[in-house]
């Protein structure tokens, strides 16, 4: 359910617009504020999705309210309510990042149309954000597999100088340094204990990283081809 905020110092106009929005979107939660300052207080305490705001208001007008909202981490679609004589203010509001504007007097069909437009934009942005997060996770996983494989090759079979230089650049390692190895003793670890073995490896790596921290940059990993061995360098 979306939260919609109506901001106007004229109580009658504010209540009429809020009523029109409630009729157009019965499932939305519609709140009201009498000026920009009150609106900012509401936005600080509630996750507002869409704001309908007048421009000329006492205490804090619509333009300054938008400027302050731009610093908020939560994105809000701002729709400016403008009379013809204040149309240049509506243009300024668009430059500041307002989503769109409506010219007074407001018609019911205009409310429905602009809500459709704003909601469509919100949905697209959320979809794009989700896709970007998924792509980042996939990239992180791919890079993790790449570096694990490269480090494994480095300690088990050696790598060409170019790959060695790549490792040193990525992990900020010196050309020469110390290699330390630790082995978890115990043969024939049953499958049921693999999770416990993984925890032991993680704990061992953490302790070795802590010990190596005072000596400079380090990288810790558990080579897949040397079972039970944890190797930081």
N, C-alpha and C positions, 0 to 999 in steps of 0.2 A: 504493500500500500504506500502510495506516494504522499509526501507532506507538501502542501502548497501554502505559501504565505502571501497575504494581500496587505500591501502597505499604502496607506493614504490618510492624510490628516483630516479629510472630510468624512465624518463618521457615516453619513447616509450613503455616499458613493462607495465607501469601503464595504459596508454591509450588503449593498445591492450586488456588487461584484462578487463578494464571497458567496452569496446565495446562488448566483448564476454558475459559479464554478462547482458548487456542491450538486447542483442539478445536472450539470454536464458530466461530472465525475462523482457519482454517489459513493464510490469505494475509497475516495481520497480523503485525507484528513486536511481540512482547510483552517488555517489560523489567521489572525489579524494583528496588525501593528499600526500605530497612529503616526509614526515617523521613522526615519532611518535609524535613529539610535535604538528605539524599541525593537526594530526589526533585527538589528545586529545581536541584541540580547537573546532574541528567540533563536536565531541561527546558531549561537554559541551552545545552546542547551538542547536543540533538536536537529536531527538530520533533515534539513529542508532541501527539497529537490527542485522546486520551481518557485520563483518570486514574481508577483505582479506588483509593480511599484509606481507611484506617482513620482514626478520629478520635483516640483516645487512644494517643499514641506518645511515646517519650522524645525528647529533643533539640529536636524541633519537631513539634507535633501537627498534625492535619489542618486545624483551623480557621485557625491562623496561616499554614499553608502556602497556603491558599486566598487569604488576605489579601495575601500577598506575590505570588502568581501574578497577582492582579488588575492589578498594575502592568506585567505582561508584554504586549508588543505582539502576541504570538501567542496567539490564542484557544484555550482548552483546555476540553473538556467534563469536568467533575469529577463523579464518582459516589461518594458517601459510603457506606462500609460501617459499619453501626451495629448494636450490640446493643440489645435492648429498653430496658435501663437507661440507655442513652446517647441515647435517641431525641430528647431536647430539643436535643442537640448537632447532630443531623442537621437539625433545623429551623433552627438558627442557621446552619448551613452553606448551606442553601438561601437564606437571607437574604443571605449573603455572595456569592452567585452560583453556587453548586454547581448542576449540571444536574439531578441526581436522587439518590436514595439507595436502598440495598438493606439489608434487615434480615437479620442473621446468624441462623442458618446460611444460606449462599447456596446456592440451587438452580440446576442447570444451565439449566433453562428460563428462569429469571429473568435469567441472564447473557445469553442469546440475545435475549430480549425487550428488555432495556435497551440492548444494543448496536444493535439495529435502530432504537430510538428516537433514540439519540445520533447514529448515522450519518445518519438521515433529517434531523435538525436541522442537521448539518454541511453536508449537500448543499444544503438550502434556503438556508442562510446564504451559501454560496459562489455559488449561483445569483443571489440577491438582490444580492450585492456586484458580480457581473459585470454585471447589468442596470443597477445604479446607475452603474458606471463607463462603460458604453456610453451611457447617457443623458447623463452629464456631457460625454463626448466630442462627442456630437451637439449638445448645447447650446453648447459652446465653439465648434464649427464654425459653428453658426447665428449666434452672436453675432459671430464673426470676419467672416463674410460681411456681416452687417448694418453693422458699423462701417466695413468697407472701402467698401461702397456709399455710406454716408453721407459719408465723407471724400472720396470721388470726386466726389459731387454738390457738396460744399462748395467744392472748388477749380475745378470745371469749369463749374458753372451757378449756384452759390450755393444756400443753404438758408434757410428761414424762421428768424426769430430764435429760436423755440422749439427748433428743431433745433440751431442754433448754440450755444445755452445748454446743450443736452444734451451736445454734443461737449466743451464747455469743462469741464462737471462731470465727465464720464467720464475725461477725460485730464488733469484738474487744470490747465487752461490759464487764463491771464489773459484779460481782455476784449480787451486789446491786446497785440500781440507782433510778432515778426519772422517773415517767411515767406522761406525760401530754396529755390531750385530748382536742380536739376542735371540735365543731359541727357547720356545716353550717345550719343556720335556714331557714325554708321555707318548707311547706308541699305541696305535690302534684306538684312537679316540672314537667312540661310538657316535653315530649320527645324532642321537638325542643330546649329545654334549657339544655339538657344533656351535650352538648359540652361546654357550658358556665359553667356548674357546675364543669366539669372536670378541666377547667382552674382555677376556684376558688380554687379547692382542691390543684392543683399544686402550686399556688401562696401561699396558706396557709402553705403547707409543706415546701416550700422554706424559708419562714419567720421563721418558728419554728426551722428548721435546723440551720439557722443563729444564732438564740438565744441560741440554745443548744451547738453550737460549742465551746463556751468559757468554758463549763463545762466538756468537754471530748468527748469520742466517743458516737455516737448516730445513731439511725436508724429511719427513718420516713416512714410511709406507711398509706394507707387508707383501713381499713378493709371492705371487700365486704359485710359481714353479718351485719354490723352496718351502714346502709345507712346515708350518710351525715357526717360521723365522720372521723376525721384524727387523727391518734395516733402515735406520735413519742416516743421513749424511749431511 
